[in-house]
């Protein structure tokens, strides 16, 4: 596995693959890799001859007073985890390499509508930062496909809308969430949790499952179900930002709608946890 830090190096390698007709998959990450990321890399390897994994903690998607400075950075451990599982290149650019004109002068991508709801309502500008850096990584790597975890459901939807609207020749593949045995969705931010909080955190997934069971049983008063879910989390010590039931395209559902997604963002101490669950009834 090669470790590359510049766009020039990356383009030389990708160009060599392209000249012999090989397919390239990209797995964009912010590093501190866990089994969810490793699963993405393995899935990518099953679909393409070559896999590029990017590790870049993107300042453009962090708001004021968020955790950019303390976000866990473990490049050596990440490289060790990637060796031998199918990654051909670990791309480790600096902020200056990605944003050579500086953040203030950077051209930005906006995906209207879906960027302003749910997490976007609580983190203004976040999804503009996500869309911008993913667009730049697509331009840098020029992959045939890119793989993202479904835990970050809204992020995945924003990226799919961007690719559609900008006619980008990249297949965006969502990969199911990887969970601990207790149901907690894997996340790099889980390491912020105290021992006690780790015991509480799986309540999120159990609450999603309970709401899903009610939906499958025919309950269609979405407002009541959302209120119940949020209250369950509050009673367990969480501070929910939202507990929502929506269509897969993140539009409000009608009572007879059968394909749904339950989405939650909730604080446990100083850690913000995300999760979701698709429901067909």
C-alpha positions as CSV (number, residue, x, y, z in Angstrom):
1,X,0.0,0.0,0.0
2,X,1.3,3.4,-0.9
3,X,0.8,6.5,1.3
4,X,0.5,9.6,-0.8
5,X,0.1,13.2,0.5
6,X,-0.1,15.3,-2.7
7,X,-2.5,15.6,-5.6
8,X,0.3,15.3,-8.1
9,X,1.4,11.9,-6.7
10,X,-2.2,10.7,-6.6
11,X,-2.9,11.7,-10.2
12,X,0.2,9.9,-11.4
13,X,-0.9,6.6,-9.7
14,X,-4.6,6.9,-10.7
15,X,-3.6,7.8,-14.2
16,X,-1.5,4.6,-14.5
17,X,-4.5,2.5,-13.4
18,X,-6.7,4.3,-15.9
19,X,-4.4,3.8,-18.8
20,X,-4.8,0.0,-18.4
21,X,-8.6,0.2,-18.0
22,X,-8.8,-0.5,-14.2
23,X,-11.7,0.5,-12.1
24,X,-11.1,2.7,-9.1
25,X,-13.1,2.9,-5.8
26,X,-12.8,5.7,-3.3
27,X,-13.5,5.4,0.5
28,X,-13.5,8.9,1.9
29,X,-12.9,9.1,5.7
30,X,-11.8,11.4,8.5
31,X,-9.6,8.7,9.9
32,X,-9.5,7.1,13.3
33,X,-10.6,4.0,11.4
34,X,-12.9,1.4,13.0
35,X,-14.6,-1.8,11.7
36,X,-17.2,0.2,9.9
37,X,-14.5,1.8,7.8
38,X,-12.8,-1.5,7.2
39,X,-16.0,-3.0,6.0
40,X,-16.2,-0.1,3.4
41,X,-12.7,-0.9,2.2
42,X,-13.5,-4.6,1.8
43,X,-16.7,-3.8,-0.1
44,X,-14.8,-1.4,-2.3
45,X,-12.2,-4.1,-3.1
46,X,-14.9,-6.5,-4.1
47,X,-16.2,-4.0,-6.7
48,X,-13.0,-2.4,-8.2
49,X,-9.5,-3.4,-9.0
50,X,-8.0,-0.5,-7.0
51,X,-9.1,1.2,-3.8
52,X,-8.1,4.7,-2.6
53,X,-8.9,5.5,1.1
54,X,-8.7,9.2,1.9
55,X,-8.1,10.4,5.5
56,X,-8.8,14.1,5.9
57,X,-10.3,15.9,8.8
58,X,-12.2,18.6,6.9
59,X,-12.2,21.9,8.7
60,X,-14.9,23.2,6.3
61,X,-17.6,21.0,7.8
62,X,-16.9,21.9,11.5
63,X,-18.8,24.8,13.0
64,X,-17.6,27.2,15.7
65,X,-17.0,25.5,19.0
66,X,-17.3,22.0,17.5
67,X,-14.6,19.3,17.9
68,X,-12.3,20.0,15.0
69,X,-9.2,20.5,17.2
70,X,-9.8,17.4,19.3
71,X,-11.2,15.1,16.6
72,X,-9.1,11.9,16.9
73,X,-6.3,11.8,14.4
74,X,-4.4,8.4,14.2
75,X,-2.7,8.3,10.8
76,X,-0.1,5.6,11.8
77,X,-2.7,3.3,13.3
78,X,-5.0,3.9,10.2
79,X,-2.2,2.9,7.9
80,X,-1.6,-0.2,9.9
81,X,-5.2,-1.2,9.7
82,X,-5.4,-0.7,6.0
83,X,-2.4,-2.8,5.1
84,X,-3.4,-6.2,3.8
85,X,-7.2,-5.6,3.5
86,X,-7.3,-4.3,-0.1
87,X,-6.4,-0.6,0.0
88,X,-3.9,0.3,-2.7
89,X,-3.4,4.0,-1.7
90,X,-3.9,5.9,1.6
91,X,-4.3,9.5,0.6
92,X,-3.3,11.8,3.5
93,X,-3.4,15.4,2.2
94,X,-2.9,18.4,4.4
95,X,-5.4,21.2,4.7
96,X,-3.1,23.4,2.5
97,X,-3.1,20.7,-0.2
98,X,-6.9,20.5,-0.3
99,X,-7.6,24.2,0.2
100,X,-4.5,26.0,-1.4
101,X,-6.4,29.3,-1.5
102,X,-7.4,29.1,2.1
103,X,-10.9,28.4,3.5
104,X,-12.2,31.9,3.2
105,X,-11.6,31.9,-0.6
106,X,-12.7,28.4,-1.2
107,X,-15.5,27.8,-3.8
108,X,-18.3,25.9,-2.1
109,X,-21.0,23.5,-3.1
110,X,-24.5,24.0,-1.8
111,X,-27.2,21.3,-2.0
112,X,-30.4,23.2,-1.2
113,X,-33.3,21.8,0.8
114,X,-31.8,18.6,2.1
115,X,-28.9,20.4,3.7
116,X,-31.0,22.6,5.9
117,X,-33.1,20.1,7.8
118,X,-32.2,17.5,10.6
119,X,-28.5,17.9,11.3
120,X,-28.3,20.9,8.9
121,X,-30.7,22.8,11.1
122,X,-28.4,22.3,14.1
123,X,-25.1,22.6,12.3
124,X,-25.5,25.5,9.8
125,X,-23.0,25.2,6.9
126,X,-22.0,21.6,7.8
127,X,-23.4,20.0,4.7
128,X,-21.9,22.7,2.4
129,X,-18.5,21.7,3.9
130,X,-19.3,18.0,3.3
131,X,-20.5,18.5,-0.3
132,X,-17.5,20.7,-1.1
133,X,-14.8,18.3,0.2
134,X,-16.5,15.2,-1.3
135,X,-16.7,17.1,-4.7
136,X,-13.0,17.9,-4.4
137,X,-12.1,14.4,-3.5
138,X,-14.1,13.1,-6.5
139,X,-12.2,15.6,-8.7
140,X,-8.8,14.6,-7.2
141,X,-9.3,10.8,-7.3
142,X,-11.7,10.6,-10.3
143,X,-13.2,7.3,-9.0
144,X,-15.7,5.1,-10.7
145,X,-17.5,4.6,-7.4
146,X,-17.4,5.9,-3.8
147,X,-18.6,4.1,-0.7
148,X,-20.2,5.7,2.3
149,X,-21.7,4.2,5.5
150,X,-25.5,4.5,5.9
151,X,-25.1,5.6,9.6
152,X,-24.7,9.1,8.3
153,X,-28.0,8.9,6.3
154,X,-28.5,12.6,5.6
155,X,-24.8,13.0,4.5
156,X,-25.3,10.1,2.1
157,X,-28.4,11.6,0.7
158,X,-26.8,15.0,0.2
159,X,-23.9,13.4,-1.7
160,X,-26.3,11.5,-3.9
161,X,-28.2,14.7,-4.7
162,X,-24.9,16.5,-5.5
163,X,-23.8,13.8,-7.9
164,X,-27.2,13.8,-9.6
165,X,-27.4,17.5,-9.9
166,X,-23.8,18.0,-11.1
167,X,-23.9,15.0,-13.5
168,X,-20.8,13.5,-11.9
169,X,-19.8,10.1,-13.3
170,X,-19.4,8.5,-9.9
171,X,-21.6,5.6,-8.5
172,X,-22.4,6.4,-4.9
173,X,-22.8,3.2,-2.9
174,X,-24.3,3.2,0.6
175,X,-23.1,0.4,2.9
176,X,-25.2,-0.8,5.9
177,X,-24.2,0.5,9.3
178,X,-21.8,-1.7,11.3
179,X,-22.8,-2.1,15.0
180,X,-21.4,-3.3,18.2
181,X,-23.0,-6.4,19.7
182,X,-25.2,-4.2,21.8
183,X,-26.5,-2.4,18.7
184,X,-24.5,0.9,19.1
185,X,-23.6,2.2,15.6
186,X,-19.8,2.4,15.2
187,X,-18.4,5.9,15.1
188,X,-15.1,7.5,15.7
189,X,-16.7,9.8,18.2
190,X,-17.8,6.9,20.4
191,X,-14.4,7.0,22.0
192,X,-15.5,10.3,23.6
193,X,-18.0,8.3,25.7
194,X,-17.3,7.6,29.3
195,X,-17.7,4.0,30.6
196,X,-21.1,4.8,32.0
197,X,-22.2,6.5,28.8
198,X,-21.1,3.4,26.8
199,X,-23.6,1.4,28.8
200,X,-26.4,4.0,28.1
201,X,-25.6,4.6,24.4
202,X,-27.3,1.4,22.9
203,X,-30.6,2.9,24.1
204,X,-30.7,4.8,20.9
205,X,-30.8,1.7,18.7
206,X,-33.3,0.0,21.0
207,X,-35.6,3.1,20.8
208,X,-35.4,3.0,17.0
209,X,-36.3,-0.7,17.0
210,X,-39.3,0.0,19.3
211,X,-40.6,2.7,16.9
212,X,-40.0,0.5,13.9
213,X,-42.1,-2.3,15.6
214,X,-44.9,0.1,16.1
215,X,-44.8,1.3,12.5
216,X,-44.8,-2.3,11.3
217,X,-47.8,-3.0,13.5
218,X,-49.8,-0.3,11.7
219,X,-49.3,2.8,13.9
220,X,-49.5,5.8,11.6
221,X,-49.6,8.8,14.0
222,X,-46.0,9.9,13.3
223,X,-46.1,12.9,15.6
224,X,-47.0,10.6,18.6
225,X,-44.3,8.1,17.7
226,X,-41.7,10.9,17.3
227,X,-42.6,12.4,20.7
228,X,-42.5,8.9,22.3
229,X,-39.1,8.2,20.9
230,X,-37.7,11.6,22.0
231,X,-39.1,11.2,25.5
232,X,-37.7,7.7,25.8
233,X,-34.2,9.1,25.1
234,X,-34.7,12.0,27.5
235,X,-35.7,9.6,30.2
236,X,-32.5,7.7,29.6
237,X,-30.3,10.8,30.0
238,X,-30.0,11.9,26.3
239,X,-30.6,15.4,24.9
240,X,-32.2,14.8,21.5
241,X,-31.7,17.3,18.7
242,X,-34.3,15.5,16.7
243,X,-36.2,12.2,16.5
244,X,-37.8,12.1,13.1
245,X,-39.8,9.7,10.8
246,X,-39.4,10.6,7.1
247,X,-39.5,9.1,3.6
248,X,-36.2,7.8,2.3
249,X,-35.8,11.0,0.2
250,X,-36.1,12.9,3.5
251,X,-39.5,14.4,2.7
252,X,-42.4,14.2,5.2
253,X,-44.4,11.0,4.9
254,X,-48.1,10.6,4.5
255,X,-50.0,8.2,6.8
256,X,-50.2,5.5,4.1
257,X,-46.6,5.6,3.1
258,X,-44.9,2.2,3.5
259,X,-41.2,2.9,3.1
260,X,-39.8,5.0,5.9
261,X,-36.6,5.9,7.8
262,X,-36.4,6.9,11.5
263,X,-33.6,9.3,12.2
264,X,-32.1,10.5,15.4
265,X,-29.4,12.8,16.7
266,X,-28.9,13.0,20.4
267,X,-26.3,14.2,22.9
268,X,-25.1,11.9,25.6
269,X,-22.9,14.0,27.8
270,X,-20.6,16.0,25.4
271,X,-21.0,13.4,22.6
272,X,-23.4,13.8,19.7
273,X,-24.6,10.4,18.4
274,X,-26.3,9.7,15.1
275,X,-28.3,6.7,14.0
276,X,-31.2,5.7,11.7
277,X,-33.3,2.7,10.8
278,X,-35.1,1.9,7.6
279,X,-38.6,0.5,7.9
280,X,-40.8,-1.2,5.3
281,X,-44.4,-2.1,6.4
